[in-house]
Amino acid sequence: MSKINLGIVEDDTLIQESLNDFFDAQSEIDCVQISSSVEDFLTSIKSLETLPKIILLDINLLGMSGIDGIPLLLNELPKVDIIMLTTFEDNDSIYKALCAGACSYLSKKTPLKKIKEAIEVVSKGGSYMSPSIARKIVNTFAPKQHKSNLLTPRQKDIVAGIVDGKSYKMIANDLFVSIDTVRTHIKNIYKTLEINSKAELIRKSYDNEL
């Protein structure tokens, strides 16, 4: 069996070392290049005798983001398979990465042995997703119940306050509740709507998704 030539783009030194040490011990995988940025990786591969067939790519990197770097990597290495390995598990990042050309998406919480399994699956023409990522993708295509029907009247009042640009304190004063109560409602709203930030909530409101 020929070796799987692997490239890694990751700016966290500890994660770089962990991945490199692990793959050095795997006879079937050869790590041919590790870089801290897409820019450095693109420069470095020009002098490589053996090019990577699979790239583990982070999103939050020095310089351009991993997602922005996908088209550039594919332009230089048209046949390469890109596996995202990142802390970002939000729907927007997953969607953008897959649309840009990544074939797989892994959480950094994935054990090293599972990362190796993903690389082997991809090398055979498959795709691999962390279970939590796969569930998000499935949910994206599942029949949707209108999210606003899942919010309580009080939660809708809080959403309206946020969209109007009010602070948690102002919303608490308007509704005669404590700031902690507002924060609890916000946490539950995020969970219900499957979002992670105020910006996503406002975007959904502007896009009439609430």
C-alpha positions as protocol buffer text, in pm:
chain_id: "A"
residue {
  index: 1
  type: MET
  ca { x: 0 y: 0 z: 0 }
}
residue {
  index: 2
  type: SER
  ca { x: 145 y: 340 z: -97 }
}
residue {
  index: 3
  type: LYS
  ca { x: 180 y: 607 z: 167 }
}
residue {
  index: 4
  type: ILE
  ca { x: -74 y: 883 z: 208 }
}
residue {
  index: 5
  type: ASN
  ca { x: 106 y: 1215 z: 159 }
}
residue {
  index: 6
  type: LEU
  ca { x: -33 y: 1463 z: 409 }
}
residue {
  index: 7
  type: GLY
  ca { x: -8 y: 1840 z: 445 }
}
residue {
  index: 8
  type: ILE
  ca { x: -110 y: 2032 z: 757 }
}
residue {
  index: 9
  type: VAL
  ca { x: -202 y: 2399 z: 784 }
}
residue {
  index: 10
  type: GLU
  ca { x: -233 y: 2484 z: 1154 }
}
residue {
  index: 11
  type: ASP
  ca { x: -101 y: 2782 z: 1347 }
}
residue {
  index: 12
  type: ASP
  ca { x: -120 y: 2638 z: 1699 }
}
residue {
  index: 13
  type: THR
  ca { x: 230 y: 2507 z: 1777 }
}
residue {
  index: 14
  type: LEU
  ca { x: 111 y: 2249 z: 2028 }
}
residue {
  index: 15
  type: ILE
  ca { x: -144 y: 2107 z: 1786 }
}
residue {
  index: 16
  type: GLN
  ca { x: 116 y: 2109 z: 1507 }
}
residue {
  index: 17
  type: GLU
  ca { x: 355 y: 1908 z: 1724 }
}
residue {
  index: 18
  type: SER
  ca { x: 84 y: 1669 z: 1840 }
}
residue {
  index: 19
  type: LEU
  ca { x: -27 y: 1595 z: 1484 }
}
residue {
  index: 20
  type: ASN
  ca { x: 328 y: 1568 z: 1355 }
}
residue {
  index: 21
  type: ASP
  ca { x: 439 y: 1332 z: 1634 }
}
residue {
  index: 22
  type: PHE
  ca { x: 133 y: 1115 z: 1585 }
}
residue {
  index: 23
  type: PHE
  ca { x: 162 y: 1087 z: 1207 }
}
residue {
  index: 24
  type: ASP
  ca { x: 538 y: 1029 z: 1225 }
}
residue {
  index: 25
  type: ALA
  ca { x: 453 y: 708 z: 1410 }
}
residue {
  index: 26
  type: GLN
  ca { x: 210 y: 596 z: 1136 }
}
residue {
  index: 27
  type: SER
  ca { x: 385 y: 394 z: 868 }
}
residue {
  index: 28
  type: GLU
  ca { x: 106 y: 450 z: 615 }
}
residue {
  index: 29
  type: ILE
  ca { x: 103 y: 832 z: 639 }
}
residue {
  index: 30
  type: ASP
  ca { x: 383 y: 1067 z: 541 }
}
residue {
  index: 31
  type: CYS
  ca { x: 352 y: 1427 z: 660 }
}
residue {
  index: 32
  type: VAL
  ca { x: 526 y: 1619 z: 381 }
}
residue {
  index: 33
  type: GLN
  ca { x: 455 y: 1977 z: 489 }
}
residue {
  index: 34
  type: ILE
  ca { x: 336 y: 2164 z: 798 }
}
residue {
  index: 35
  type: SER
  ca { x: 266 y: 2538 z: 780 }
}
residue {
  index: 36
  type: SER
  ca { x: 112 y: 2800 z: 1006 }
}
residue {
  index: 37
  type: SER
  ca { x: -67 y: 2980 z: 724 }
}
residue {
  index: 38
  type: VAL
  ca { x: -213 y: 2917 z: 382 }
}
residue {
  index: 39
  type: GLU
  ca { x: 32 y: 3168 z: 236 }
}
residue {
  index: 40
  type: ASP
  ca { x: 335 y: 2984 z: 378 }
}
residue {
  index: 41
  type: PHE
  ca { x: 196 y: 2647 z: 269 }
}
residue {
  index: 42
  type: LEU
  ca { x: 148 y: 2766 z: -89 }
}
residue {
  index: 43
  type: THR
  ca { x: 504 y: 2897 z: -98 }
}
residue {
  index: 44
  type: SER
  ca { x: 653 y: 2586 z: 63 }
}
residue {
  index: 45
  type: ILE
  ca { x: 491 y: 2328 z: -166 }
}
residue {
  index: 46
  type: LYS
  ca { x: 668 y: 2479 z: -467 }
}
residue {
  index: 47
  type: SER
  ca { x: 994 y: 2326 z: -345 }
}
residue {
  index: 48
  type: LEU
  ca { x: 852 y: 1989 z: -242 }
}
residue {
  index: 49
  type: GLU
  ca { x: 946 y: 1676 z: -435 }
}
residue {
  index: 50
  type: THR
  ca { x: 638 y: 1497 z: -303 }
}
residue {
  index: 51
  type: LEU
  ca { x: 313 y: 1692 z: -298 }
}
residue {
  index: 52
  type: PRO
  ca { x: 34 y: 1628 z: -44 }
}
residue {
  index: 53
  type: LYS
  ca { x: -272 y: 1439 z: -156 }
}
residue {
  index: 54
  type: ILE
  ca { x: -468 y: 1536 z: 157 }
}
residue {
  index: 55
  type: ILE
  ca { x: -454 y: 1856 z: 361 }
}
residue {
  index: 56
  type: LEU
  ca { x: -570 y: 1905 z: 719 }
}
residue {
  index: 57
  type: LEU
  ca { x: -677 y: 2270 z: 724 }
}
residue {
  index: 58
  type: ASP
  ca { x: -768 y: 2494 z: 1016 }
}
residue {
  index: 59
  type: ILE
  ca { x: -1000 y: 2794 z: 972 }
}
residue {
  index: 60
  type: ASN
  ca { x: -863 y: 3053 z: 1214 }
}
residue {
  index: 61
  type: LEU
  ca { x: -509 y: 3100 z: 1085 }
}
residue {
  index: 62
  type: LEU
  ca { x: -233 y: 3357 z: 1062 }
}
residue {
  index: 63
  type: GLY
  ca { x: -309 y: 3562 z: 751 }
}
residue {
  index: 64
  type: MET
  ca { x: -608 y: 3455 z: 545 }
}
residue {
  index: 65
  type: SER
  ca { x: -863 y: 3216 z: 689 }
}
residue {
  index: 66
  type: GLY
  ca { x: -863 y: 2850 z: 595 }
}
residue {
  index: 67
  type: ILE
  ca { x: -1197 y: 2890 z: 419 }
}
residue {
  index: 68
  type: ASP
  ca { x: -1065 y: 3176 z: 205 }
}
residue {
  index: 69
  type: GLY
  ca { x: -756 y: 2966 z: 134 }
}
residue {
  index: 70
  type: ILE
  ca { x: -942 y: 2662 z: -2 }
}
residue {
  index: 71
  type: PRO
  ca { x: -978 y: 2795 z: -360 }
}
residue {
  index: 72
  type: LEU
  ca { x: -609 y: 2890 z: -367 }
}
residue {
  index: 73
  type: LEU
  ca { x: -503 y: 2548 z: -243 }
}
residue {
  index: 74
  type: LEU
  ca { x: -723 y: 2374 z: -498 }
}
residue {
  index: 75
  type: ASN
  ca { x: -588 y: 2598 z: -772 }
}
residue {
  index: 76
  type: GLU
  ca { x: -232 y: 2487 z: -693 }
}
residue {
  index: 77
  type: LEU
  ca { x: -325 y: 2128 z: -613 }
}
residue {
  index: 78
  type: PRO
  ca { x: -640 y: 2045 z: -815 }
}
residue {
  index: 79
  type: LYS
  ca { x: -649 y: 1682 z: -704 }
}
residue {
  index: 80
  type: VAL
  ca { x: -590 y: 1744 z: -332 }
}
residue {
  index: 81
  type: ASP
  ca { x: -859 y: 1654 z: -78 }
}
residue {
  index: 82
  type: ILE
  ca { x: -910 y: 1907 z: 201 }
}
residue {
  index: 83
  type: ILE
  ca { x: -1022 y: 1805 z: 549 }
}
residue {
  index: 84
  type: MET
  ca { x: -1116 y: 2092 z: 777 }
}
residue {
  index: 85
  type: LEU
  ca { x: -984 y: 2046 z: 1131 }
}
residue {
  index: 86
  type: THR
  ca { x: -1116 y: 2331 z: 1340 }
}
residue {
  index: 87
  type: THR
  ca { x: -1285 y: 2449 z: 1658 }
}
residue {
  index: 88
  type: PHE
  ca { x: -1557 y: 2618 z: 1449 }
}
residue {
  index: 89
  type: GLU
  ca { x: -1870 y: 2404 z: 1444 }
}
residue {
  index: 90
  type: ASP
  ca { x: -2128 y: 2665 z: 1345 }
}
residue {
  index: 91
  type: ASN
  ca { x: -2349 y: 2605 z: 1044 }
}
residue {
  index: 92
  type: ASP
  ca { x: -2210 y: 2903 z: 854 }
}
residue {
  index: 93
  type: SER
  ca { x: -1847 y: 2783 z: 874 }
}
residue {
  index: 94
  type: ILE
  ca { x: -1941 y: 2428 z: 780 }
}
residue {
  index: 95
  type: TYR
  ca { x: -2148 y: 2547 z: 483 }
}
residue {
  index: 96
  type: LYS
  ca { x: -1883 y: 2788 z: 355 }
}
residue {
  index: 97
  type: ALA
  ca { x: -1600 y: 2533 z: 387 }
}
residue {
  index: 98
  type: LEU
  ca { x: -1789 y: 2258 z: 204 }
}
residue {
  index: 99
  type: CYS
  ca { x: -1910 y: 2497 z: -67 }
}
residue {
  index: 100
  type: ALA
  ca { x: -1552 y: 2622 z: -115 }
}
residue {
  index: 101
  type: GLY
  ca { x: -1433 y: 2268 z: -183 }
}
residue {
  index: 102
  type: ALA
  ca { x: -1351 y: 2090 z: 143 }
}
residue {
  index: 103
  type: CYS
  ca { x: -1457 y: 1725 z: 132 }
}
residue {
  index: 104
  type: SER
  ca { x: -1464 y: 1658 z: 507 }
}
residue {
  index: 105
  type: TYR
  ca { x: -1507 y: 1851 z: 830 }
}
residue {
  index: 106
  type: LEU
  ca { x: -1364 y: 1753 z: 1170 }
}
residue {
  index: 107
  type: SER
  ca { x: -1385 y: 1911 z: 1512 }
}
residue {
  index: 108
  type: LYS
  ca { x: -1055 y: 1961 z: 1692 }
}
residue {
  index: 109
  type: LYS
  ca { x: -1209 y: 1756 z: 1971 }
}
residue {
  index: 110
  type: THR
  ca { x: -1173 y: 1455 z: 1740 }
}
residue {
  index: 111
  type: PRO
  ca { x: -926 y: 1195 z: 1880 }
}
residue {
  index: 112
  type: LEU
  ca { x: -606 y: 1147 z: 1680 }
}
residue {
  index: 113
  type: LYS
  ca { x: -704 y: 792 z: 1587 }
}
residue {
  index: 114
  type: LYS
  ca { x: -1030 y: 921 z: 1440 }
}
residue {
  index: 115
  type: ILE
  ca { x: -841 y: 1188 z: 1244 }
}
residue {
  index: 116
  type: LYS
  ca { x: -625 y: 910 z: 1101 }
}
residue {
  index: 117
  type: GLU
  ca { x: -942 y: 715 z: 1017 }
}
residue {
  index: 118
  type: ALA
  ca { x: -1081 y: 1021 z: 838 }
}
residue {
  index: 119
  type: ILE
  ca { x: -761 y: 1055 z: 634 }
}
residue {
  index: 120
  type: GLU
  ca { x: -779 y: 689 z: 534 }
}
residue {
  index: 121
  type: VAL
  ca { x: -1146 y: 719 z: 435 }
}
residue {
  index: 122
  type: VAL
  ca { x: -1078 y: 1030 z: 228 }
}
residue {
  index: 123
  type: SER
  ca { x: -775 y: 869 z: 61 }
}
residue {
  index: 124
  type: LYS
  ca { x: -1010 y: 598 z: -66 }
}
residue {
  index: 125
  type: GLY
  ca { x: -1247 y: 849 z: -219 }
}
residue {
  index: 126
  type: GLY
  ca { x: -1483 y: 892 z: 74 }
}
residue {
  index: 127
  type: SER
  ca { x: -1585 y: 1179 z: 297 }
}
residue {
  index: 128
  type: TYR
  ca { x: -1573 y: 1203 z: 675 }
}
residue {
  index: 129
  type: MET
  ca { x: -1755 y: 1423 z: 925 }
}
residue {
  index: 130
  type: SER
  ca { x: -1736 y: 1442 z: 1302 }
}
residue {
  index: 131
  type: PRO
  ca { x: -2064 y: 1308 z: 1445 }
}
residue {
  index: 132
  type: SER
  ca { x: -2168 y: 1653 z: 1570 }
}
residue {
  index: 133
  type: ILE
  ca { x: -2093 y: 1804 z: 1228 }
}
residue {
  index: 134
  type: ALA
  ca { x: -2279 y: 1526 z: 1045 }
}
residue {
  index: 135
  type: ARG
  ca { x: -2584 y: 1590 z: 1264 }
}
residue {
  index: 136
  type: LYS
  ca { x: -2578 y: 1960 z: 1179 }
}
residue {
  index: 137
  type: ILE
  ca { x: -2562 y: 1878 z: 808 }
}
residue {
  index: 138
  type: VAL
  ca { x: -2852 y: 1634 z: 839 }
}
residue {
  index: 139
  type: ASN
  ca { x: -3054 y: 1893 z: 1031 }
}
residue {
  index: 140
  type: THR
  ca { x: -2990 y: 2145 z: 755 }
}
residue {
  index: 141
  type: PHE
  ca { x: -3172 y: 1924 z: 505 }
}
residue {
  index: 142
  type: ALA
  ca { x: -3441 y: 1802 z: 744 }
}
residue {
  index: 143
  type: PRO
  ca { x: -3794 y: 1947 z: 716 }
}
residue {
  index: 144
  type: LYS
  ca { x: -3795 y: 2270 z: 916 }
}
residue {
  index: 145
  type: GLN
  ca { x: -4045 y: 2377 z: 1175 }
}
residue {
  index: 146
  type: HIS
  ca { x: -4061 y: 2755 z: 1175 }
}
residue {
  index: 147
  type: LYS
  ca { x: -3829 y: 2857 z: 1454 }
}
residue {
  index: 148
  type: SER
  ca { x: -4039 y: 3149 z: 1569 }
}
residue {
  index: 149
  type: ASN
  ca { x: -4311 y: 2902 z: 1670 }
}
residue {
  index: 150
  type: LEU
  ca { x: -4064 y: 2755 z: 1919 }
}
residue {
  index: 151
  type: LEU
  ca { x: -3999 y: 3086 z: 2097 }
}
residue {
  index: 152
  type: THR
  ca { x: -4208 y: 3199 z: 2390 }
}
residue {
  index: 153
  type: PRO
  ca { x: -4370 y: 3544 z: 2385 }
}
residue {
  index: 154
  type: ARG
  ca { x: -4109 y: 3666 z: 2636 }
}
residue {
  index: 155
  type: GLN
  ca { x: -3826 y: 3530 z: 2421 }
}
residue {
  index: 156
  type: LYS
  ca { x: -3971 y: 3711 z: 2119 }
}
residue {
  index: 157
  type: ASP
  ca { x: -3975 y: 4034 z: 2323 }
}
residue {
  index: 158
  type: ILE
  ca { x: -3607 y: 3984 z: 2404 }
}
residue {
  index: 159
  type: VAL
  ca { x: -3522 y: 3914 z: 2040 }
}
residue {
  index: 160
  type: ALA
  ca { x: -3702 y: 4235 z: 1942 }
}
residue {
  index: 161
  type: GLY
  ca { x: -3495 y: 4427 z: 2196 }
}
residue {
  index: 162
  type: ILE
  ca { x: -3169 y: 4285 z: 2065 }
}
residue {
  index: 163
  type: VAL
  ca { x: -3260 y: 4361 z: 1704 }
}
residue {
  index: 164
  type: ASP
  ca { x: -3339 y: 4719 z: 1814 }
}
residue {
  index: 165
  type: GLY
  ca { x: -2984 y: 4747 z: 1947 }
}
residue {
  index: 166
  type: LYS
  ca { x: -3074 y: 4751 z: 2315 }
}
residue {
  index: 167
  type: SER
  ca { x: -2832 y: 4629 z: 2580 }
}
residue {
  index: 168
  type: TYR
  ca { x: -2920 y: 4341 z: 2812 }
}
residue {
  index: 169
  type: LYS
  ca { x: -2967 y: 4597 z: 3091 }
}
residue {
  index: 170
  type: MET
  ca { x: -3209 y: 4803 z: 2881 }
}
residue {
  index: 171
  type: ILE
  ca { x: -3405 y: 4491 z: 2786 }
}
residue {
  index: 172
  type: ALA
  ca { x: -3418 y: 4383 z: 3151 }
}
residue {
  index: 173
  type: ASN
  ca { x: -3552 y: 4726 z: 3252 }
}
residue {
  index: 174
  type: ASP
  ca { x: -3813 y: 4723 z: 2975 }
}
residue {
  index: 175
  type: LEU
  ca { x: -3939 y: 4379 z: 3077 }
}
residue {
  index: 176
  type: PHE
  ca { x: -3900 y: 4429 z: 3454 }
}
residue {
  index: 177
  type: VAL
  ca { x: -3671 y: 4128 z: 3494 }
}
residue {
  index: 178
  type: SER
  ca { x: -3310 y: 4081 z: 3601 }
}
residue {
  index: 179
  type: ILE
  ca { x: -3014 y: 4083 z: 3363 }
}
residue {
  index: 180
  type: ASP
  ca { x: -2948 y: 3720 z: 3462 }
}
residue {
  index: 181
  type: THR
  ca { x: -3300 y: 3633 z: 3349 }
}
residue {
  index: 182
  type: VAL
  ca { x: -3236 y: 3801 z: 3014 }
}
residue {
  index: 183
  type: ARG
  ca { x: -2907 y: 3609 z: 2977 }
}
residue {
  index: 184
  type: THR
  ca { x: -3087 y: 3281 z: 3052 }
}
residue {
  index: 185
  type: HIS
  ca { x: -3349 y: 3358 z: 2789 }
}
residue {
  index: 186
  type: ILE
  ca { x: -3074 y: 3448 z: 2538 }
}
residue {
  index: 187
  type: LYS
  ca { x: -2898 y: 3117 z: 2604 }
}
residue {
  index: 188
  type: ASN
  ca { x: -3224 y: 2927 z: 2546 }
}
residue {
  index: 189
  type: ILE
  ca { x: -3301 y: 3128 z: 2231 }
}
residue {
  index: 190
  type: TYR
  ca { x: -2958 y: 3045 z: 2086 }
}
residue {
  index: 191
  type: LYS
  ca { x: -3011 y: 2678 z: 2163 }
}
residue {
  index: 192
  type: THR
  ca { x: -3357 y: 2675 z: 2007 }
}
residue {
  index: 193
  type: LEU
  ca { x: -3246 y: 2858 z: 1692 }
}
residue {
  index: 194
  type: GLU
  ca { x: -2918 y: 2661 z: 1672 }
}
residue {
  index: 195
  type: ILE
  ca { x: -2704 y: 2975 z: 1664 }
}
residue {
  index: 196
  type: ASN
  ca { x: -2407 y: 3098 z: 1866 }
}
residue {
  index: 197
  type: SER
  ca { x: -2403 y: 3476 z: 1854 }
}
residue {
  index: 198
  type: LYS
  ca { x: -2603 y: 3797 z: 1861 }
}
residue {
  index: 199
  type: ALA
  ca { x: -2491 y: 3868 z: 1504 }
}
residue {
  index: 200
  type: GLU
  ca { x: -2649 y: 3543 z: 1381 }
}
residue {
  index: 201
  type: LEU
  ca { x: -2971 y: 3628 z: 1566 }
}
residue {
  index: 202
  type: ILE
  ca { x: -2989 y: 3972 z: 1406 }
}
residue {
  index: 203
  type: ARG
  ca { x: -2908 y: 3826 z: 1063 }
}
residue {
  index: 204
  type: LYS
  ca { x: -3191 y: 3573 z: 1097 }
}
residue {
  index: 205
  type: SER
  ca { x: -3426 y: 3854 z: 1190 }
}
residue {
  index: 206
  type: TYR
  ca { x: -3322 y: 4066 z: 890 }
}
residue {
  index: 207
  type: ASP
  ca { x: -3355 y: 3762 z: 664 }
}
residue {
  index: 208
  type: ASN
  ca { x: -3708 y: 3696 z: 795 }
}
residue {
  index: 209
  type: GLU
  ca { x: -3603 y: 3361 z: 938 }
}
residue {
  index: 210
  type: LEU
  ca { x: -3767 y: 3429 z: 1275 }
}
